[in-house]
Amino acid sequence: MRSLHHPDVASLDLATVLNALADPVRLQIVGQLSAAGGVVCGGFDVPVSMSTLSHHLKVLREAGIIRVTQEGSRRRNELRLAEIEDRYPGILPSILGSVRSTA
Amino acid sequence: MRSLHHPDVASLDLATVLNALADPVRLQIVGQLSAAGGVVCGGFDVPVSMSTLSHHLKVLREAGIIRVTQEGSRRRNELRLAEIEDRYPGILPSILGSVRSTA
């Protein structure tokens, strides 16, 4: 697999970050990442097809919210919590808190 | 003017709220509302036409983020900060903090 592009946090745009999170399935994905301690290898429990899930993961990756790396035959999805927190303090924790309380 | 619809906070959906905020002009609008203490009567200093501004204000109103009322010949736009805070703690303050720090 070729290396996937991950934007630098300094280049992130708040509207793009919020837009990436403004979707019920993507909120479920970041909620499951958060519940799993920030890292999920393999799949997510979401009511969409594999190709739709791939699209959602791409949107989150391109907005700087997750880092995707290959580990053997599986992909490792990691929430870039500390980096996002450094750039936009409080936003991701508060959104994750609301995802948890309504899950 | 007929009375405008304002959703009840209990009916709000996090993805809808985030989607309403996921736009550079709408972030400017809520930033200016915040800087003005939560209320702006009349216009905003944004680089869009009046009709585009009206569209953005409608999106924010329908997502429960602002309350729009007529005051004489002008419209009063008010940030529903306390209500949103009650439903989704921390989200609006953290977004407003990031808008201020990058303005």
N, CA and C atoms of all chains as a GROMACS GRO file, in nm:
protein
  618
    1MET      N    1   0.084  -0.120   0.000
    1MET     CA    2   0.000   0.000   0.000
    1MET      C    3   0.087   0.124   0.000
    2ARG      N    4   0.054   0.218  -0.083
    2ARG     CA    5   0.131   0.341  -0.082
    2ARG      C    6   0.094   0.420   0.042
    3SER      N    7   0.186   0.505   0.083
    3SER     CA    8   0.165   0.581   0.204
    3SER      C    9   0.051   0.682   0.185
    4LEU      N   10  -0.036   0.690   0.283
    4LEU     CA   11  -0.150   0.781   0.273
    4LEU      C   12  -0.110   0.921   0.318
    5HIS      N   13  -0.173   1.021   0.260
    5HIS     CA   14  -0.143   1.159   0.297
    5HIS      C   15  -0.213   1.196   0.429
    6HIS      N   16  -0.138   1.259   0.516
    6HIS     CA   17  -0.193   1.312   0.642
    6HIS      C   18  -0.154   1.458   0.653
    7PRO      N   19  -0.250   1.549   0.656
    7PRO     CA   20  -0.215   1.691   0.662
    7PRO      C   21  -0.147   1.726   0.794
    8ASP      N   22  -0.060   1.825   0.788
    8ASP     CA   23   0.002   1.877   0.909
    8ASP      C   24  -0.104   1.954   0.988
    9VAL      N   25  -0.100   1.945   1.120
    9VAL     CA   26  -0.202   2.015   1.199
    9VAL      C   27  -0.200   2.165   1.175
   10ALA      N   28  -0.082   2.220   1.148
   10ALA     CA   29  -0.072   2.365   1.127
   10ALA      C   30  -0.151   2.410   1.004
   11SER      N   31  -0.172   2.319   0.910
   11SER     CA   32  -0.242   2.355   0.787
   11SER      C   33  -0.393   2.332   0.798
   12LEU      N   34  -0.436   2.281   0.913
   12LEU     CA   35  -0.578   2.250   0.928
   12LEU      C   36  -0.665   2.375   0.930
   13ASP      N   37  -0.787   2.356   0.883
   13ASP     CA   38  -0.884   2.463   0.875
   13ASP      C   39  -1.004   2.421   0.960
   14LEU      N   40  -1.050   2.511   1.048
   14LEU     CA   41  -1.157   2.475   1.143
   14LEU      C   42  -1.285   2.429   1.072
   15ALA      N   43  -1.323   2.498   0.965
   15ALA     CA   44  -1.445   2.461   0.894
   15ALA      C   45  -1.433   2.319   0.837
   16THR      N   46  -1.313   2.284   0.788
   16THR     CA   47  -1.291   2.150   0.732
   16THR      C   48  -1.299   2.044   0.842
   17VAL      N   49  -1.240   2.073   0.957
   17VAL     CA   50  -1.244   1.980   1.071
   17VAL      C   51  -1.390   1.958   1.114
   18LEU      N   52  -1.465   2.067   1.128
   18LEU     CA   53  -1.605   2.056   1.171
   18LEU      C   54  -1.688   1.983   1.067
   19ASN      N   55  -1.661   2.011   0.939
   19ASN     CA   56  -1.736   1.945   0.832
   19ASN      C   57  -1.711   1.794   0.835
   20ALA      N   58  -1.587   1.755   0.863
   20ALA     CA   59  -1.554   1.612   0.870
   20ALA      C   60  -1.630   1.545   0.984
   21LEU      N   61  -1.654   1.619   1.091
   21LEU     CA   62  -1.723   1.561   1.207
   21LEU      C   63  -1.876   1.573   1.196
   22ALA      N   64  -1.924   1.652   1.100
   22ALA     CA   65  -2.066   1.682   1.087
   22ALA      C   66  -2.142   1.573   1.012
   23ASP      N   67  -2.128   1.450   1.057
   23ASP     CA   68  -2.195   1.338   0.991
   23ASP      C   69  -2.219   1.229   1.096
   24PRO      N   70  -2.339   1.173   1.102
   24PRO     CA   71  -2.370   1.075   1.207
   24PRO      C   72  -2.276   0.954   1.208
   25VAL      N   73  -2.242   0.902   1.089
   25VAL     CA   74  -2.155   0.785   1.084
   25VAL      C   75  -2.013   0.822   1.128
   26ARG      N   76  -1.965   0.939   1.083
   26ARG     CA   77  -1.830   0.978   1.123
   26ARG      C   78  -1.824   1.009   1.273
   27LEU      N   79  -1.933   1.059   1.330
   27LEU     CA   80  -1.936   1.078   1.475
   27LEU      C   81  -1.931   0.942   1.546
   28GLN      N   82  -1.998   0.841   1.489
   28GLN     CA   83  -1.990   0.706   1.547
   28GLN      C   84  -1.847   0.653   1.541
   29ILE      N   85  -1.781   0.677   1.428
   29ILE     CA   86  -1.642   0.629   1.410
   29ILE      C   87  -1.550   0.692   1.515
   30VAL      N   88  -1.555   0.826   1.529
   30VAL     CA   89  -1.466   0.889   1.627
   30VAL      C   90  -1.507   0.850   1.770
   31GLY      N   91  -1.637   0.826   1.792
   31GLY     CA   92  -1.683   0.780   1.923
   31GLY      C   93  -1.626   0.643   1.955
   32GLN      N   94  -1.624   0.552   1.856
   32GLN     CA   95  -1.568   0.419   1.878
   32GLN      C   96  -1.417   0.424   1.895
   33LEU      N   97  -1.352   0.514   1.822
   33LEU     CA   98  -1.207   0.532   1.840
   33LEU      C   99  -1.178   0.580   1.982
   34SER      N  100  -1.256   0.676   2.027
   34SER     CA  101  -1.237   0.730   2.162
   34SER      C  102  -1.261   0.622   2.268
   35ALA      N  103  -1.369   0.545   2.251
   35ALA     CA  104  -1.402   0.440   2.347
   35ALA      C  105  -1.294   0.332   2.352
   36ALA      N  106  -1.224   0.315   2.239
   36ALA     CA  107  -1.120   0.211   2.231
   36ALA      C  108  -0.983   0.267   2.271
   37GLY      N  109  -0.980   0.386   2.326
   37GLY     CA  110  -0.854   0.444   2.371
   37GLY      C  111  -0.778   0.516   2.262
   38GLY      N  112  -0.843   0.538   2.149
   38GLY     CA  113  -0.780   0.617   2.043
   38GLY      C  114  -0.736   0.539   1.922
   39VAL      N  115  -0.732   0.406   1.936
   39VAL     CA  116  -0.684   0.324   1.824
   39VAL      C  117  -0.780   0.209   1.795
   40VAL      N  118  -0.815   0.192   1.667
   40VAL     CA  119  -0.895   0.077   1.624
   40VAL      C  120  -0.824   0.013   1.505
   41CYS      N  121  -0.794  -0.116   1.518
   41CYS     CA  122  -0.734  -0.188   1.406
   41CYS      C  123  -0.844  -0.270   1.340
   42GLY      N  124  -0.855  -0.259   1.209
   42GLY     CA  125  -0.960  -0.331   1.139
   42GLY      C  126  -1.085  -0.248   1.130
   43GLY      N  127  -1.199  -0.306   1.164
   43GLY     CA  128  -1.326  -0.241   1.134
   43GLY      C  129  -1.394  -0.164   1.244
   44PHE      N  130  -1.504  -0.101   1.204
   44PHE     CA  131  -1.589  -0.027   1.297
   44PHE      C  132  -1.729  -0.085   1.290
   45ASP      N  133  -1.804  -0.068   1.399
   45ASP     CA  134  -1.941  -0.116   1.403
   45ASP      C  135  -2.033  -0.003   1.358
   46VAL      N  136  -2.045   0.012   1.226
   46VAL     CA  137  -2.129   0.118   1.170
   46VAL      C  138  -2.220   0.058   1.062
   47PRO      N  139  -2.341   0.115   1.048
   47PRO     CA  140  -2.439   0.057   0.956
   47PRO      C  141  -2.421   0.101   0.811
   48VAL      N  142  -2.298   0.085   0.758
   48VAL     CA  143  -2.271   0.124   0.619
   48VAL      C  144  -2.186   0.017   0.553
   49SER      N  145  -2.181   0.022   0.420
   49SER     CA  146  -2.100  -0.075   0.346
   49SER      C  147  -1.952  -0.045   0.365
   50MET      N  148  -1.867  -0.140   0.329
   50MET     CA  149  -1.722  -0.122   0.339
   50MET      C  150  -1.676  -0.002   0.259
   51SER      N  151  -1.733   0.016   0.139
   51SER     CA  152  -1.686   0.126   0.055
   51SER      C  153  -1.728   0.261   0.114
   52THR      N  154  -1.848   0.264   0.174
   52THR     CA  155  -1.892   0.388   0.239
   52THR      C  156  -1.806   0.416   0.361
   53LEU      N  157  -1.773   0.311   0.437
   53LEU     CA  158  -1.686   0.328   0.554
   53LEU      C  159  -1.550   0.383   0.509
   54SER      N  160  -1.498   0.328   0.399
   54SER     CA  161  -1.369   0.377   0.346
   54SER      C  162  -1.376   0.525   0.313
   55HIS      N  163  -1.487   0.566   0.254
   55HIS     CA  164  -1.506   0.709   0.222
   55HIS      C  165  -1.502   0.792   0.348
   56HIS      N  166  -1.576   0.749   0.452
   56HIS     CA  167  -1.582   0.826   0.576
   56HIS      C  168  -1.443   0.835   0.642
   57LEU      N  169  -1.369   0.724   0.638
   57LEU     CA  170  -1.235   0.724   0.698
   57LEU      C  171  -1.141   0.818   0.621
   58LYS      N  172  -1.161   0.824   0.489
   58LYS     CA  173  -1.081   0.915   0.406
   58LYS      C  174  -1.110   1.061   0.443
   59VAL      N  175  -1.238   1.093   0.460
   59VAL     CA  176  -1.276   1.231   0.497
   59VAL      C  177  -1.212   1.269   0.631
   60LEU      N  178  -1.218   1.176   0.727
   60LEU     CA  179  -1.159   1.203   0.860
   60LEU      C  180  -1.007   1.216   0.850
   61ARG      N  181  -0.944   1.132   0.768
   61ARG     CA  182  -0.798   1.138   0.751
   61ARG      C  183  -0.757   1.269   0.684
   62GLU      N  184  -0.827   1.307   0.578
   62GLU     CA  185  -0.790   1.428   0.504
   62GLU      C  186  -0.817   1.556   0.582
   63ALA      N  187  -0.905   1.547   0.684
   63ALA     CA  188  -0.931   1.664   0.769
   63ALA      C  189  -0.838   1.667   0.889
   64GLY      N  190  -0.746   1.567   0.897
   64GLY     CA  191  -0.648   1.567   1.004
   64GLY      C  192  -0.695   1.503   1.133
   65ILE      N  193  -0.811   1.439   1.131
   65ILE     CA  194  -0.868   1.387   1.256
   65ILE      C  195  -0.816   1.248   1.291
   66ILE      N  196  -0.788   1.167   1.187
   66ILE     CA  197  -0.732   1.034   1.216
   66ILE      C  198  -0.605   1.011   1.134
   67ARG      N  199  -0.522   0.921   1.186
   67ARG     CA  200  -0.402   0.877   1.114
   67ARG      C  201  -0.423   0.731   1.079
   68VAL      N  202  -0.405   0.695   0.953
   68VAL     CA  203  -0.429   0.558   0.906
   68VAL      C  204  -0.297   0.498   0.860
   69THR      N  205  -0.260   0.385   0.921
   69THR     CA  206  -0.136   0.317   0.880
   69THR      C  207  -0.164   0.168   0.862
   70GLN      N  208  -0.084   0.106   0.778
   70GLN     CA  209  -0.101  -0.037   0.755
   70GLN      C  210  -0.024  -0.114   0.862
   71GLU      N  211  -0.087  -0.212   0.922
   71GLU     CA  212  -0.019  -0.302   1.016
   71GLU      C  213  -0.047  -0.442   0.969
   72GLY      N  214   0.050  -0.500   0.899
   72GLY     CA  215   0.028  -0.634   0.843
   72GLY      C  216  -0.084  -0.626   0.742
   73SER      N  217  -0.185  -0.708   0.761
   73SER     CA  218  -0.295  -0.710   0.665
   73SER      C  219  -0.408  -0.615   0.704
   74ARG      N  220  -0.392  -0.547   0.818
   74ARG     CA  221  -0.501  -0.461   0.864
   74ARG      C  222  -0.459  -0.315   0.872
   75ARG      N  223  -0.557  -0.230   0.868
   75ARG     CA  224  -0.529  -0.087   0.883
   75ARG      C  225  -0.548  -0.046   1.028
   76ARG      N  226  -0.457   0.037   1.073
   76ARG     CA  227  -0.463   0.090   1.209
   76ARG      C  228  -0.515   0.234   1.200
   77ASN      N  229  -0.627   0.260   1.263
   77ASN     CA  230  -0.687   0.394   1.262
   77ASN      C  231  -0.666   0.458   1.398
   78GLU      N  232  -0.602   0.572   1.398
   78GLU     CA  233  -0.569   0.637   1.526
   78GLU      C  234  -0.624   0.780   1.528
   79LEU      N  235  -0.692   0.813   1.636
   79LEU     CA  236  -0.743   0.949   1.655
   79LEU      C  237  -0.624   1.042   1.683
   80ARG      N  238  -0.614   1.154   1.610
   80ARG     CA  239  -0.503   1.248   1.631
   80ARG      C  240  -0.542   1.349   1.740
   81LEU      N  241  -0.585   1.296   1.854
   81LEU     CA  242  -0.644   1.378   1.959
   81LEU      C  243  -0.549   1.487   2.011
   82ALA      N  244  -0.426   1.449   2.043
   82ALA     CA  245  -0.333   1.546   2.100
   82ALA      C  246  -0.300   1.657   2.000
   83GLU      N  247  -0.284   1.620   1.874
   83GLU     CA  248  -0.251   1.720   1.772
   83GLU      C  249  -0.366   1.817   1.748
   84ILE      N  250  -0.489   1.762   1.739
   84ILE     CA  251  -0.607   1.847   1.720
   84ILE      C  252  -0.627   1.936   1.844
   85GLU      N  253  -0.603   1.877   1.961
   85GLU     CA  254  -0.620   1.951   2.086
   85GLU      C  255  -0.524   2.070   2.092
   86ASP      N  256  -0.404   2.049   2.038
   86ASP     CA  257  -0.304   2.155   2.038
   86ASP      C  258  -0.347   2.271   1.948
   87ARG      N  259  -0.411   2.236   1.837
   87ARG     CA  260  -0.452   2.338   1.739
   87ARG      C  261  -0.587   2.399   1.775
   88TYR      N  262  -0.682   2.316   1.816
   88TYR     CA  263  -0.818   2.362   1.848
   88TYR      C  264  -0.859   2.310   1.985
   89PRO      N  265  -0.811   2.374   2.092
   89PRO     CA  266  -0.834   2.321   2.228
   89PRO      C  267  -0.982   2.303   2.263
   90GLY      N  268  -1.012   2.186   2.316
   90GLY     CA  269  -1.146   2.160   2.369
   90GLY      C  270  -1.249   2.110   2.270
   91ILE      N  271  -1.226   2.130   2.142
   91ILE     CA  272  -1.331   2.096   2.045
   91ILE      C  273  -1.355   1.945   2.038
   92LEU      N  274  -1.248   1.868   2.014
   92LEU     CA  275  -1.268   1.724   2.000
   92LEU      C  276  -1.315   1.659   2.132
   93PRO      N  277  -1.256   1.693   2.248
   93PRO     CA  278  -1.307   1.635   2.372
   93PRO      C  279  -1.456   1.666   2.397
   94SER      N  280  -1.498   1.789   2.367
   94SER     CA  281  -1.639   1.823   2.393
   94SER      C  282  -1.730   1.749   2.296
   95ILE      N  283  -1.689   1.735   2.171
   95ILE     CA  284  -1.770   1.660   2.075
   95ILE      C  285  -1.775   1.512   2.115
   96LEU      N  286  -1.661   1.456   2.155
   96LEU     CA  287  -1.658   1.316   2.198
   96LEU      C  288  -1.744   1.296   2.322
   97GLY      N  289  -1.745   1.395   2.410
   97GLY     CA  290  -1.831   1.387   2.530
   97GLY      C  291  -1.977   1.382   2.492
   98SER      N  292  -2.016   1.464   2.393
   98SER     CA  293  -2.156   1.463   2.349
   98SER      C  294  -2.192   1.335   2.275
   99VAL      N  295  -2.096   1.280   2.200
   99VAL     CA  296  -2.121   1.154   2.131
   99VAL      C  297  -2.145   1.043   2.234
  100ARG      N  298  -2.062   1.041   2.339
  100ARG     CA  299  -2.078   0.940   2.444
  100ARG      C  300  -2.212   0.954   2.515
  101SER      N  301  -2.252   1.078   2.546
  101SER     CA  302  -2.374   1.096   2.626
  101SER      C  303  -2.501   1.067   2.547
  102THR      N  304  -2.491   1.068   2.414
  102THR     CA  305  -2.611   1.041   2.335
  102THR      C  306  -2.606   0.903   2.270
  103ALA      N  307  -2.496   0.829   2.295
  103ALA     CA  308  -2.481   0.696   2.231
  103ALA      C  309  -2.571   0.594   2.300
  104MET      N  310  -4.373   4.068   0.958
  104MET     CA  311  -4.297   3.944   0.936
  104MET      C  312  -4.359   3.830   1.016
  105ARG      N  313  -4.375   3.716   0.952
  105ARG     CA  314  -4.427   3.603   1.027
  105ARG      C  315  -4.318   3.551   1.119
  106SER      N  316  -4.360   3.485   1.224
  106SER     CA  317  -4.265   3.435   1.323
  106SER      C  318  -4.180   3.324   1.262
  107LEU      N  319  -4.050   3.331   1.288
  107LEU     CA  320  -3.958   3.231   1.233
  107LEU      C  321  -3.953   3.108   1.322
  108HIS      N  322  -3.928   2.994   1.260
  108HIS     CA  323  -3.920   2.870   1.337
  108HIS      C  324  -3.784   2.858   1.407
  109HIS      N  325  -3.788   2.822   1.534
  109HIS     CA  326  -3.666   2.794   1.610
  109HIS      C  327  -3.681   2.657   1.674
  110PRO      N  328  -3.594   2.561   1.640
  110PRO     CA  329  -3.607   2.427   1.696
  110PRO      C  330  -3.583   2.427   1.846
  111ASP      N  331  -3.649   2.336   1.913
  111ASP     CA  332  -3.624   2.318   2.056
  111ASP      C  333  -3.487   2.251   2.072
  112VAL      N  334  -3.412   2.290   2.175
  112VAL     CA  335  -3.279   2.231   2.192
  112VAL      C  336  -3.282   2.080   2.207
  113ALA      N  337  -3.390   2.029   2.267
  113ALA     CA  338  -3.399   1.884   2.289
  113ALA      C  339  -3.406   1.807   2.157
  114SER      N  340  -3.452   1.875   2.052
  114SER     CA  341  -3.465   1.808   1.922
  114SER      C  342  -3.339   1.822   1.838
  115LEU      N  343  -3.239   1.892   1.890
  115LEU     CA  344  -3.119   1.917   1.811
  115LEU      C  345  -3.038   1.789   1.789
  116ASP      N  346  -2.968   1.789   1.677
  116ASP     CA  347  -2.886   1.676   1.637
  116ASP      C  348  -2.743   1.727   1.623
  117LEU      N  349  -2.648   1.655   1.685
  117LEU     CA  350  -2.509   1.703   1.688
  117LEU      C  351  -2.451   1.723   1.547
  118ALA      N  352  -2.478   1.629   1.456
  118ALA     CA  353  -2.426   1.642   1.320
  118ALA      C  354  -2.479   1.768   1.252
  119THR      N  355  -2.606   1.800   1.276
  119THR     CA  356  -2.667   1.919   1.217
  119THR      C  357  -2.603   2.046   1.274
  120VAL      N  358  -2.581   2.047   1.406
  120VAL     CA  359  -2.518   2.162   1.471
  120VAL      C  360  -2.377   2.182   1.414
  121LEU      N  361  -2.300   2.074   1.404
  121LEU     CA  362  -2.164   2.084   1.354
  121LEU      C  363  -2.162   2.126   1.207
  122ASN      N  364  -2.257   2.072   1.130
  122ASN     CA  365  -2.265   2.108   0.989
  122ASN      C  366  -2.295   2.257   0.972
  123ALA      N  367  -2.381   2.311   1.059
  123ALA     CA  368  -2.414   2.454   1.051
  123ALA      C  369  -2.290   2.539   1.080
  124LEU      N  370  -2.202   2.488   1.166
  124LEU     CA  371  -2.083   2.564   1.203
  124LEU      C  372  -1.966   2.539   1.107
  125ALA      N  373  -1.978   2.438   1.022
  125ALA     CA  374  -1.868   2.398   0.935
  125ALA      C  375  -1.861   2.480   0.808
  126ASP      N  376  -1.856   2.610   0.823
  126ASP     CA  377  -1.848   2.700   0.708
  126ASP      C  378  -1.775   2.827   0.752
  127PRO      N  379  -1.678   2.874   0.673
  127PRO     CA  380  -1.599   2.990   0.715
  127PRO      C  381  -1.682   3.115   0.744
  128VAL      N  382  -1.784   3.142   0.661
  128VAL     CA  383  -1.866   3.262   0.683
  128VAL      C  384  -1.951   3.246   0.808
  129ARG      N  385  -2.007   3.126   0.827
  129ARG     CA  386  -2.091   3.106   0.947
  129ARG      C  387  -2.005   3.109   1.074
  130LEU      N  388  -1.879   3.066   1.064
  130LEU     CA  389  -1.789   3.079   1.180
  130LEU      C  390  -1.762   3.227   1.208
  131GLN      N  391  -1.750   3.308   1.102
  131GLN     CA  392  -1.732   3.452   1.121
  131GLN      C  393  -1.855   3.513   1.190
  132ILE      N  394  -1.973   3.470   1.146
  132ILE     CA  395  -2.098   3.522   1.203
  132ILE      C  396  -2.106   3.491   1.353
  133VAL      N  397  -2.083   3.364   1.391
  133VAL     CA  398  -2.092   3.330   1.534
  133VAL      C  399  -1.978   3.397   1.612
  134GLY      N  400  -1.862   3.415   1.546
  134GLY     CA  401  -1.752   3.486   1.611
  134GLY      C  402  -1.789   3.631   1.640
  135GLN      N  403  -1.855   3.696   1.544
  135GLN     CA  404  -1.896   3.836   1.564
  135GLN      C  405  -2.007   3.845   1.668
  136LEU      N  406  -2.097   3.745   1.670
  136LEU     CA  407  -2.201   3.743   1.773
  136LEU      C  408  -2.137   3.729   1.911
  137SER      N  409  -2.040   3.640   1.921
  137SER     CA  410  -1.973   3.619   2.049
  137SER      C  411  -1.899   3.745   2.093
  138ALA      N  412  -1.828   3.809   2.000
  138ALA     CA  413  -1.752   3.930   2.031
  138ALA      C  414  -1.844   4.044   2.074
  139ALA      N  415  -1.968   4.042   2.024
  139ALA     CA  416  -2.064   4.147   2.056
  139ALA      C  417  -2.147   4.112   2.180
  140GLY      N  418  -2.109   4.007   2.251
  140GLY     CA  419  -2.180   3.971   2.373
  140GLY      C  420  -2.300   3.882   2.349
  141GLY      N  421  -2.313   3.831   2.227
  141GLY     CA  422  -2.420   3.736   2.200
  141GLY      C  423  -2.534   3.790   2.115
  142VAL      N  424  -2.539   3.922   2.099
  142VAL     CA  425  -2.649   3.980   2.021
  142VAL      C  426  -2.596   4.078   1.917
  143VAL      N  427  -2.645   4.064   1.794
  143VAL     CA  428  -2.614   4.161   1.688
  143VAL      C  429  -2.746   4.202   1.623
  144CYS      N  430  -2.773   4.332   1.623
  144CYS     CA  431  -2.893   4.383   1.554
  144CYS      C  432  -2.848   4.440   1.421
  145GLY      N  433  -2.916   4.399   1.315
  145GLY     CA  434  -2.878   4.447   1.184
  145GLY      C  435  -2.776   4.355   1.121
  146GLY      N  436  -2.667   4.412   1.068
  146GLY     CA  437  -2.578   4.334   0.981
  146GLY      C  438  -2.455   4.276   1.046
  147PHE      N  439  -2.384   4.198   0.964
  147PHE     CA  440  -2.256   4.140   1.003
  147PHE      C  441  -2.152   4.185   0.902
  148ASP      N  442  -2.026   4.188   0.947
  148ASP     CA  443  -1.917   4.226   0.858
  148ASP      C  444  -1.861   4.100   0.794
  149VAL      N  445  -1.928   4.055   0.688
  149VAL     CA  446  -1.885   3.933   0.618
  149VAL      C  447  -1.881   3.961   0.467
  150PRO      N  448  -1.788   3.894   0.397
  150PRO     CA  449  -1.767   3.922   0.254
  150PRO      C  450  -1.864   3.850   0.162
  151VAL      N  451  -1.994   3.862   0.190
  151VAL     CA  452  -2.094   3.796   0.106
  151VAL      C  453  -2.210   3.891   0.081
  152SER      N  454  -2.292   3.858  -0.017
  152SER     CA  455  -2.409   3.941  -0.049
  152SER      C  456  -2.515   3.928   0.060
  153MET      N  457  -2.612   4.019   0.060
  153MET     CA  458  -2.720   4.014   0.158
  153MET      C  459  -2.797   3.883   0.150
  154SER      N  460  -2.821   3.835   0.027
  154SER     CA  461  -2.900   3.712   0.014
  154SER      C  462  -2.821   3.591   0.064
  155THR      N  463  -2.689   3.593   0.042
  155THR     CA  464  -2.606   3.482   0.094
  155THR      C  465  -2.600   3.488   0.246
  156LEU      N  466  -2.589   3.610   0.299
  156LEU     CA  467  -2.590   3.625   0.445
  156LEU      C  468  -2.721   3.572   0.503
  157SER      N  469  -2.832   3.605   0.436
  157SER     CA  470  -2.963   3.555   0.482
  157SER      C  471  -2.966   3.403   0.484
  158HIS      N  472  -2.908   3.342   0.382
  158HIS     CA  473  -2.902   3.196   0.376
  158HIS      C  474  -2.824   3.141   0.496
  159HIS      N  475  -2.706   3.201   0.522
  159HIS     CA  476  -2.624   3.153   0.633
  159HIS      C  477  -2.695   3.169   0.768
  160LEU      N  478  -2.765   3.281   0.785
  160LEU     CA  479  -2.838   3.303   0.910
  160LEU      C  480  -2.952   3.202   0.926
  161LYS      N  481  -3.014   3.166   0.813
  161LYS     CA  482  -3.120   3.065   0.816
  161LYS      C  483  -3.064   2.928   0.859
  162VAL      N  484  -2.948   2.892   0.804
  162VAL     CA  485  -2.886   2.763   0.841
  162VAL      C  486  -2.855   2.761   0.991
  163LEU      N  487  -2.800   2.871   1.042
  163LEU     CA  488  -2.769   2.878   1.185
  163LEU      C  489  -2.895   2.874   1.271
  164ARG      N  490  -2.999   2.943   1.224
  164ARG     CA  491  -3.127   2.943   1.299
  164ARG      C  492  -3.189   2.804   1.300
  165GLU      N  493  -3.194   2.738   1.185
  165GLU     CA  494  -3.258   2.608   1.176
  165GLU      C  495  -3.181   2.499   1.250
  166ALA      N  496  -3.051   2.523   1.274
  166ALA     CA  497  -2.971   2.426   1.350
  166ALA      C  498  -2.976   2.456   1.500
  167GLY      N  499  -3.052   2.562   1.537
  167GLY     CA  500  -3.068   2.593   1.679
  167GLY      C  501  -2.958   2.679   1.739
  168ILE      N  502  -2.871   2.733   1.654
  168ILE     CA  503  -2.755   2.806   1.706
  168ILE      C  504  -2.785   2.954   1.732
  169ILE      N  505  -2.875   3.013   1.652
  169ILE     CA  506  -2.914   3.152   1.678
  169ILE      C  507  -3.066   3.166   1.684
  170ARG      N  508  -3.108   3.272   1.752
  170ARG     CA  509  -3.250   3.306   1.758
  170ARG      C  510  -3.266   3.441   1.687
  171VAL      N  511  -3.356   3.449   1.592
  171VAL     CA  512  -3.376   3.570   1.511
  171VAL      C  513  -3.513   3.628   1.540
  172THR      N  514  -3.516   3.753   1.583
  172THR     CA  515  -3.645   3.819   1.610
  172THR      C  516  -3.644   3.958   1.547
  173GLN      N  517  -3.762   4.005   1.515
  173GLN     CA  518  -3.774   4.137   1.455
  173GLN      C  519  -3.780   4.242   1.566
  174GLU      N  520  -3.699   4.348   1.553
  174GLU     CA  521  -3.706   4.459   1.648
  174GLU      C  522  -3.722   4.585   1.564
  175GLY      N  523  -3.847   4.633   1.555
  175GLY     CA  524  -3.872   4.748   1.470
  175GLY      C  525  -3.839   4.710   1.326
  176SER      N  526  -3.753   4.786   1.262
  176SER     CA  527  -3.720   4.760   1.123
  176SER      C  528  -3.598   4.668   1.108
  177ARG      N  529  -3.540   4.629   1.221
  177ARG     CA  530  -3.420   4.547   1.213
  177ARG      C  531  -3.439   4.410   1.276
  178ARG      N  532  -3.354   4.317   1.233
  178ARG     CA  533  -3.359   4.184   1.293
  178ARG      C  534  -3.254   4.175   1.403
  179ARG      N  535  -3.295   4.111   1.510
  179ARG     CA  536  -3.206   4.089   1.623
  179ARG      C  537  -3.160   3.944   1.617
  180ASN      N  538  -3.029   3.924   1.606
  180ASN     CA  539  -2.973   3.789   1.599
  180ASN      C  540  -2.905   3.759   1.733
  181GLU      N  541  -2.947   3.652   1.795
  181GLU     CA  542  -2.892   3.619   1.927
  181GLU      C  543  -2.838   3.477   1.929
  182LEU      N  544  -2.716   3.464   1.980
  182LEU     CA  545  -2.655   3.332   1.994
  182LEU      C  546  -2.727   3.256   2.107
  183ARG      N  547  -2.769   3.132   2.080
  183ARG     CA  548  -2.838   3.052   2.183
  183ARG      C  549  -2.734   2.974   2.266
  184LEU      N  550  -2.638   3.049   2.318
  184LEU     CA  551  -2.522   2.988   2.383
  184LEU      C  552  -2.560   2.900   2.502
  185ALA      N  553  -2.644   2.953   2.592
  185ALA     CA  554  -2.678   2.877   2.713
  185ALA      C  555  -2.754   2.749   2.679
  186GLU      N  556  -2.844   2.759   2.582
  186GLU     CA  557  -2.923   2.641   2.545
  186GLU      C  558  -2.836   2.533   2.480
  187ILE      N  559  -2.747   2.577   2.388
  187ILE     CA  560  -2.658   2.481   2.322
  187ILE      C  561  -2.562   2.421   2.426
  188GLU      N  562  -2.517   2.506   2.518
  188GLU     CA  563  -2.424   2.460   2.622
  188GLU      C  564  -2.490   2.352   2.709
  189ASP      N  565  -2.619   2.371   2.734
  189ASP     CA  566  -2.692   2.275   2.816
  189ASP      C  567  -2.701   2.139   2.745
  190ARG      N  568  -2.716   2.144   2.614
  190ARG     CA  569  -2.735   2.021   2.536
  190ARG      C  570  -2.601   1.958   2.498
  191TYR      N  571  -2.506   2.042   2.456
  191TYR     CA  572  -2.376   1.993   2.411
  191TYR      C  573  -2.264   2.071   2.481
  192PRO      N  574  -2.236   2.037   2.608
  192PRO     CA  575  -2.143   2.117   2.688
  192PRO      C  576  -2.004   2.131   2.623
  193GLY      N  577  -1.957   2.253   2.621
  193GLY     CA  578  -1.819   2.279   2.579
  193GLY      C  579  -1.798   2.300   2.431
  194ILE      N  580  -1.891   2.254   2.348
  194ILE     CA  581  -1.866   2.258   2.204
  194ILE      C  582  -1.862   2.401   2.151
  195LEU      N  583  -1.967   2.479   2.178
  195LEU     CA  584  -1.971   2.615   2.123
  195LEU      C  585  -1.859   2.703   2.183
  196PRO      N  586  -1.837   2.700   2.316
  196PRO     CA  587  -1.726   2.779   2.369
  196PRO      C  588  -1.590   2.745   2.308
  197SER      N  589  -1.564   2.615   2.286
  197SER     CA  590  -1.433   2.578   2.231
  197SER      C  591  -1.421   2.622   2.086
  198ILE      N  592  -1.531   2.611   2.010
  198ILE     CA  593  -1.528   2.657   1.871
  198ILE      C  594  -1.510   2.810   1.866
  199LEU      N  595  -1.583   2.881   1.953
  199LEU     CA  596  -1.571   3.027   1.957
  199LEU      C  597  -1.429   3.068   1.998
  200GLY      N  598  -1.368   2.992   2.088
  200GLY     CA  599  -1.230   3.019   2.128
  200GLY      C  600  -1.134   3.004   2.012
  201SER      N  601  -1.156   2.901   1.930
  201SER     CA  602  -1.069   2.882   1.813
  201SER      C  603  -1.094   2.987   1.706
  202VAL      N  604  -1.218   3.029   1.692
  202VAL     CA  605  -1.248   3.136   1.595
  202VAL      C  606  -1.177   3.264   1.636
  203ARG      N  607  -1.181   3.297   1.766
  203ARG     CA  608  -1.114   3.419   1.816
  203ARG      C  609  -0.963   3.409   1.794
  204SER      N  610  -0.904   3.294   1.824
  204SER     CA  611  -0.758   3.286   1.819
  204SER      C  612  -0.704   3.286   1.677
  205THR      N  613  -0.790   3.258   1.578
  205THR     CA  614  -0.742   3.258   1.440
  205THR      C  615  -0.794   3.378   1.362
  206ALA      N  616  -0.872   3.465   1.429
  206ALA     CA  617  -0.931   3.581   1.358
  206ALA      C  618  -0.824   3.688   1.331
   0.00000   0.00000   0.00000
